[in-house]
Amino acid sequence: MTRPKIAYLTGEYPRASDTFIQREVANLRALGHEVLTCSIRTTGAEHLVGPEQRDEHARTFKVLDTVKTPATTLRAHLRWMKTPGRYLSALGLAWKTAPKGIKGRLYNLIYFVEAGVLADKLDREGVTHLHNHIAKASCTVAMLVGALSGIRWSFTIHGPDIFFEPHHWRIDEKAARASFVACISHFCRSQLMCFADAVHWDRFHIVHCGVDPSRYATPPAHTGKTALFVGRLAGVKGVPILIDAIARLATTHPDLTLRLVGDGPDRAALEAEVRDRGLTDRVTFLGYKSQAEVAGELAQADVFVLPSFAEGVPVVLMEAMAAQVPVITTRTAGVPELVEDHVSGRVVPPGDVEAFTAALDDVLTDGNLRRAYGAAGRAKVVADYDAAAEARWLSELFCAYANTAPSPGLRPNRKVPE
């Protein structure tokens, strides 16, 4: 079977916080797809934390850097102007889907300029399908690429923040025009269905983000002393809840430590809170780490903690579960589709520090519970969140839509009833 040549587009690629996209690309390449990676902006050096990121960065097409060359941009748009009807239709789409106000119109016109350059690059490279991750500005560019060039395109929608401003980002129009939409969970798909016409629902498929379970083959020691957090240090992650829980457990668990992997806008404030509460000997801020370094941290962790207020389906939870580390997290969006409370971890109400502290206390105290949760968590990830299996499903979707085959269904081997 001939597999379509694909381009991947995000606002910034590769990023330390989006390693699941890098895994998806690598698995598609292993399946025989040529994949051209494209990034609107050039990734900051702080995200190039390992050889995987540095290699991908070197081979990625940077759209804005190319747009800054006037001759290249003009040549690309002159090419598309040779079909004036399509060109003006795409320009009209940019205007129609722009957010309200002068600033919104201006940004969409910039996206249109970017789309002309990217469409030219993809056509010259022989790309037949463009796939976008994160359905915001870069997805607007993807939509306009499709309108300018006729290249098939699709996108993966994550949430939760895209659903805070669905009209601003016109996910209704994007869902209507895309060949298909990959939704990371049933919850995510249902939220998209709120805004999209029902005629398009059969093109909304569930494609899980995934991990490589073989990377985490060695179970941790489970001594009950080390809690690990991996994620952006931003308000949505609920880290103050976690720091509060660590402080509350200082007496009953005198050897308890917390290690935080990641960075973000709230780091300085969180470090100040740790100092103010006298927790500097217990809490360590590690910054961004490579995939290999995160795997090393998981091998030493006794419990993984993620007290988020809003999530999609966190890949870091999958990594922890694959490593047989028991997880404590919150009941938000698609998380309960991954973690079953009292089976593969603990799932508590978001923002409830008492419930989070109690769950952490239980897991730290009971070694048998940690091992049981860890084993069940790994089994769940192997069954439903294996990155290689999800890439095969995504490849099946790319091939099916390239050949105008009947809808492949929600998930592999689950066809839509006729």
N, C-alpha and C positions, 0 to 999 in steps of 0.2 A: 504493500500500500504506500502510495506517495503521500507524505505528510506535508501540509502547507508550511511555507516559510513564514515565520511569525516575527513581529516586533513587539516588544514590551515597553510600556511607557508609564512612568510615574513622575511626580513633581521633582523628586530628588532620589537618585539611585546611584550606587547602593548606599543604604543607611544602616548603621549598627542596630537600629531598632526595628528594621524590616528584613531580618535575615530569612524569614519564611519566603519572601519573594525571590531571594537568591537561590534558595533550595528548589523552588518551583521551576525557575529557569534552568538550573542544572539538570533537573530530572527530565524536563522536556527535551533538552539537548541529548541526554542519554537515550531517549526514545527515538531519536533520529530527526527531530525538528531542528532546522536552523533557526536560531533566535537572536535577533538584533536588539540589544538593550538600548533604551533611549531615556534621557532624563531632561526635564525642562531646565532645571538649574544644575550647576556644578556642585557636587557634594562637598561639604566642608571636611577639612582634614580630621576633625574629631570623630567622624564616622568611619574612617579607614583604619579600623582597629585590628585587622587581621589580614592574612594573605588573600582570603576570599574576596574581601571588600576591595583591596588594592587591585587585584586582577580584573574584577568586574568594572571598576572605575576606569581603568586604562582602556577597556574595549567599548565603553558606552558612548553613544552619540549624544553630545550636549547641545540641546536645541538653542537656548539663549545665546551661547557662545557663537553659534553659527549665524544667528539672526543679526548679531552685531557687525557682521561683514555686509555692508550695504549692497555690494555687487551680487553676492550670493542670494540675498533676500529678494532683490529686484528680479534676478534671473528666474528664480523659482516661481514668483507670482506672475511674471510675464508668460511663463509656460502654461499656467492654469487659465490665464486670460484668453488663451486660444480657443477655449470652450466657454464663451461669455455667459451663456445661460446658466451653466452649472456654477461658474464663478460668482455670479450675482446672486444665485440662490443660496450659496454657502455664506456669502456676506450678509444676506438677509436673515439667515438663521442665526448668525452671530449677534445681529442687532435684536432679533426677536427674543432670544433667550438670555439677554444680558440682564443682570440685576438692575433694579431701579436706580435712577440718578446718573449724573454725569460720570462719576467714577466707575460705576458698573459698566456703562457703555464703553468707556475708554478701555477698561480691562479686557472686555470681550473683543474689541478690535485688535488689541495686542495679541490675544489668543489666536485671532484669525491670521495675523501676520506669522506667528509661530507655526500655525497649522500648514500654511503654504510651504514653508521651508521643510517641515517634517514630511509632508506628503511627497515632496519632490525627492527627498532622501529615500523614503520607503519604496517609491516606484522605481527609482534607479537601482535599488538593491534587490528588486524582484520580490519584495514582501507582498504576501497576499492577504494577511490578516494581522490587524493591530489589536493588542490587548492592553487594557489599562487597569492599574490597581489604584484604588482610592478615587471615588467618583466625584471629585471636586474640580479644581481648575484644569488639571492635566486631562481629566475626562472630557471637559469642554473642548480642549484641543483635539482629542481623539475624535470626538463627534464631528468637528469641523474638517478634520483630515478625511473622514469618510465622505462628507458632503462634497469636498473639493475633488477627490480623486476616485471615488467609487470603491475604495479598498474596504473590505469587510472589517468590522471592528466589534469589540465586545469589552465588557469591563467586569471587574470583581468589586462588589459593594460590601463594605465592612460595617460601618457604624461604630459607635452610636452617634458620633457628632454629625454625620451627614444627615441624620433624621431630625436634628435640631433645626436645620434650615433647608428643608427639602425643596421649597419653592425658589430660594435663592440659587441653589445649584441645579435646578430644573431636572431633577432625577426622573420626572415623568417623561420629559422629552427625550432624555438619554435612553431610558428603558424602551421607549417606542422605536427609536432609530437603530439601536444596537442589534447585531445578529442574535446575541443572547446575553444574559446576565448571569454571572456566577455569584451566588449568595453564600456567605460563609456559614450560615445556620438557618434552621427553620424560622427562628425568630426574625432574623435579618430579612429573609424572604417575605415574611408576613408584613413587615414594615414597608417594604417596597411596594407590596400589593395595595397598601393604603392609598398610594399616590399614582399608581399606574393603571391604565385602562385594562379591564379584565381580558381583553382580546390578546394581551401580550403575556399573560401569566404562564402559559406553557413553555415560554422561552426563559423562565427564571429557574435555574438549576442550582442545586446545593453542591458546592465544591468546598470541602473543608481546607483550611490552611493546615499544614502538617509538619511533622518533624521526622527525623531519621532515628527510629528506635535503636538501631545498632550502635549509635554514638553513645548511648547511655546503658551499656550492657551490664556494668558493675553496680550492684546495689550499694547504697551508703551504709555506714557503720551503725547508724541509728543510736547514738549515745544520748540523745535528748538534750543537747546543749546549744545547738546552732540553728537559728532561724535565718532564712534567706529570702530576700526580695529582689526581683529583677524587673526593671521598668523605668519609664520616664519619671523624673522627680517633678511632677506637676500635680495640680490640685485634684484632678480627676482620679488619681491613683489612691487617694485616701491615706497617705503615709502618716499624717498626724495620728490617725486612729491606731496605727501599728506602734508608733512610738509610745503612745499612751498605754497600750497593752503591755509593752515591754516594761515600762515603769511600774505598772501594777503587779507584775509577776516577779519583781526583783527580789522580794523576800522569799517566796516559795520556791523560786528557781534561781539560786544565787549564782550559778555558773552560766546562765542563759546569755547568749550574745546574738546580735543581729548584724547581718552583713547586707548592705544595699548596693546592688550593681545597677548603674545607670546614672544619668545626669538630666538636668532640665532646669527650668526657670525657678523652681522652688528650692533648689539645693541649699543656697545660703541661709534661707529662713529655717529650713529643717535642721541644718547644722547648728544654728543658733539655739533652736529649741532643745536639741540634744545636750548642748552645753549648759543651758539654763536648768535643765532637769537633772544634771549630774550623771548623765548616761554615757559620757565619752569613752569610758572603759568597756562599755557593752556594745556600742553602736559604731560600726565602721562604714564610711562612705568610700566606695571603690571606683566610682566613675564607670564609663563604658568599658566593656570587655569584649574580646573576640568570642566566636562560637566555641572554640576549644577551651577558652578560659571559663566561660559560663558552665560548660560541662564539668570542668574541674571543681567549680564551686558547688555544683549540685552533688558531686560525689562526696563532698564533705558535709552536706547539709542534713539536718534531721527533720526539718519541716519547712515547707515553702509557704510564704504568706503573701497574699495579694488582696488588700482591703478596699478594692476599687469601688467608686460610686457609679461608674458607667464603663462598660466594656463591650467588645464584640464577642469573640471567643479567644481569649488570650493565648498566644502561642507559648508564652513562658509557662503557663499552666501545663500545656502538653509536654513541654520539655521536662518539667519537674516530675510529672506522672510517668513519663517514659523512663526516668531515672529511678523510679520507685521511691520517690520522696513524697510523703503524705502532704496534701495541700489543704490550706485553709483560705477560703475566698468568700465572695459575696454573691448573693442571688440577683444578678443583673443580666439582662438580655439573654444571650445564648449560653451563658456559663453553665446553667443546669443541664444543658444538652451534653456537656463534657464531663462535669463532676457530679456524681450522685451522692447526696448527703448521707453520711454514716455508712457508705459503701466504699467509695474511692477517695474520700476526703470529707471535709466539713464545708458546708455552704450556709452562711449566716446572713441576716438582713444587712444591707449596706448602711454604713453610718452608725451601727449599733456596737459601741465599744465594749459594752458588758458581754454581749453574745460572742464577739470576736475573742475577747480575753478568755472567756470560759472555754471556748473551743481550743484555743492555743494551749491552755493549761491541761486539758484532757489529753491532747495529743503528745505533749511533752512528757507527761507523767507515765503513759502507758506504752511500753515498747512493743507489745504484741499488736496494739492498735496501729501503731506506726507501720509495722511490717504488713499488716493486713490491708491497710489503705494503699500502701505503696504497690503491693502486688496487684490489687484490683485496678489501680490507676494505670499501671503499665499495660494490663490486658485491654483496657478500654482504648488506649492510644494505638496499640498495635492493630486492633480491630477496625477502628474508624478514623484514625488521624495519622496514618502513615503517609508521609509526603510522596513517596514513590507511587503508591496506589492512587492518591489523589491526582497526581500528574498524569497518570494513565487515563483517568476519567476525564480530565480536562482535555487531553489530547483527543479522546474520543469525541468530545464536543466540537473541537476545532475541525476535525475531519468530517463529522456529520454535517455541520453547517457549510463546509466547503462544497459538499456534494448534494446539498439541499435534501438530505435524508429526513425521514420523519423525526419528530421530537424524541430525543433519547430518554426523556423522563427526568424525574427529580434527582435520582441517584442511580448509580450503576445497577442494572437488572431490575429497576423499578420503573416500568413504562407507564406513561399517562394513559388511563383507560380511554378507549375510543367511544 
